[in-house]
Amino acid sequence: MKNILLTIIKTIFSILLLPSLAACAIVFKKQLLYYPQSYQFFLLSGTGAYLIFFLFLISLEKIFEFGQKIITTLLKFTAPFDVFFANIFSIYLIVTLGLFYFLNAGQKINDHNHILMFFVGFFFSLHIISLAQSLKGDLKIFSRLSYLFWIVLAFIANIFLIVFVADKVLGQGLFQRFAVSCLEVSKQVYKIVFQTLFLWK
């Protein structure tokens, strides 16, 4: 009974967060315009490359599962939050963003950042799609109902992580601008949804 109640809460929470996810995606698309053009191209290319792998070649699910095991092992002392972090964050994306930050710390922008941007897009897509597949494939019907909760949180959290690290490298207050824009767009989306549902005549 406790698990069923928790699943219902997760499902409701994820549905309520859907407008924020939409706002996050919209604002991030605009945010890319502030980055060097090569970053935009290779980040989107990395995203597309994984989609091609997933649709026409292999899903790389084993790589995803291995990454989850690494996080749960490293954060075993935080149980049960180790599973939470393994679902939300990708160890591959964290390592790639870490390289992106440290290779540019205290010096001019690295000439090979476009390659790292490719893998940022690749590992972001790998994590979101593989997480959706693994959770949707759960045999427990109530676990299936709450899989949207993890997808929404993982998408928003990883987008914010990408923007945060990019801000540390490129400066210009990009992260603050992104967060404020997400909040403003979220308010607009919630307002539209509310008016559609309750004020429609």
N, C-alpha and C positions, 0 to 999 in steps of 0.2 A: 504493500500500500504506500509505503514511504517513497519507494522508487517511482511509482506511478505519479504521485503528487509532485515529486521533483521534476519529472519529465514534463508534466503539464506546465509547471512554472517556467522551465527552460524554453518550452515552445512559445508560450505567451511573450516572454522576454525577447526572444529572437524576432518574433513578428513585430513587436514594438520597435525593435532596432533596425528593421528593414529600411525605413526612410533615411536613417543615419548612414546605412551602407550605401544607399543610392547617392546621398550627398557626398560621401567620401570618394566614390568613384568619379562623380562629376567634377569635383574640385581637384582631384588628383590629375585628371586629364588636362585641366587648365594649368595645374602646377608644373607640368612637364615643359610648358612654354618658357619657364624661367631657367631651365637647365640648358646646357650646351646642346646643340642640335644632334650631335653624335650620341649623347646620352639618351635622348628621346628615341632615336632610331634603334639603337642596340637593345635598350630595355624592352621595347615593344617587339623587337626581333626575337629576343630570348623567350618572351611570352608565347609568340607564335610558334617558335621552334618546339617548345614542349607540347603544344597542342597538336602539332604534326606527329610527334613521337607517339602521343597518346592515341590519336585517331587512326594512324596508319602503320605504326611500327609496334612499339611496346609501351606499357604504361609506367614502367620504372617503379612499380609498387614496392618491390623489395628494397630499393634504395630509400624510399620514403619510410618504410618500416624500420630499416637500420638506423636512420636518423632519429626516429622516435625512441629507439632503444638507447641511443647515446644520451639523449636528454634525460630520460627516466633514470638512467644509471648515474649520471652526474648529479641529478637532483633527488636521488633516492631518499636523502635525509629529510626532504620536505614533504614526503608522502602524506596525504594523497594528492598534493599539488603538483607532483612530478608528472602525473598523467595530464593534468590541466595544461601545464606549460608545453608538454610534448604535442598536444593537440593544437595549441595556439601558434607556437613558433616552430620554424624550420631551422635546424642546426646548420644546414647548408647555407641558408640565407643569412644567418647571423655571422657565420665565418666569412662569407663573401663581403658583407657590409663592414665587417671588422677589418678585412684587408683593404677595402676601399678607404676607410678612415685612416688607418695607420700608414698606408703608402703615401698619403697626402698630408700627413701631419707635419706642420712646421716647414713646409716647402711649397714650391710651385705645384700646380695641378699636374698629376701624373699623366703622361702621354698614353698610358694603356688603360685608362679608366673606362673607355668604351667597352673593353672586353669584360670588365667586372660588371658593367651595367647589363650586358647580355646575360650573364649568369644570375644577376639579381632577378631579372624578368623570368628566366628559366626556372629557378628554384622557387620563386613565388608561385608560379603556375603549378609546378609539381606538387607543392604542399597543399594548395587549395583543392585542386582536382583529386589528388590521391586521398586527402582527408575525407572529401565528400564520398568517394568510392568506398573507402573502408567503413565509414559509418553507415552508409546506405545499405551496405551488404550485411549488416548485423542482422542475425536471425530473429532477435527480439523485437517485436513490433513497436513497443514503447520506446526503445532506443532509436528506432528509425524516425519516430515523431520528433525527437529532440536534436537530430543531426544538424538541422538548420541553425541551432544555437551556436554550435562550434564553428560552422562555416562563417557566419556573420562576424563572430568575435575574431576569428583568425584573419579574415579579410581586412577588417578595420585595423586591428593591431599591427599587422605586417605592413600595411600602407603607411601608417603613422611611423613605424620604425624606419622604413625606407626614407621618408621625408626628413625625419629627425637626423639621420646620419648624413644625408645629402646637405642639410643645413649646416652641420658641423664642418663639412668640407668646403662648401661654396659660400657660406655666410648669407648675407642679405636678409636675415630674419625670415627665411622661407618657412620654417616650421611654425612660427607664430602666425604668419599670414595664412598658412594652410589650416591651422586649427580654428582660427577665427572664421575663415570662409566656410569650413565644414559646419560650424555651429550655425551660421547665418542661413546656409542652404538647407540644413536640417530643419530649422524653424519653418522655412517656406514650404518644404515638402510635407511636414506634419500638418501645417495649416491647410494645404490643398487636400490632403487625405481626410482631415476632420470635416472640412466643408463638403467634400464629396459624400462622405458617409452619413453626416447628420443634418446638413443644411440643404441637401439636394431637393429641389422642388420639381 
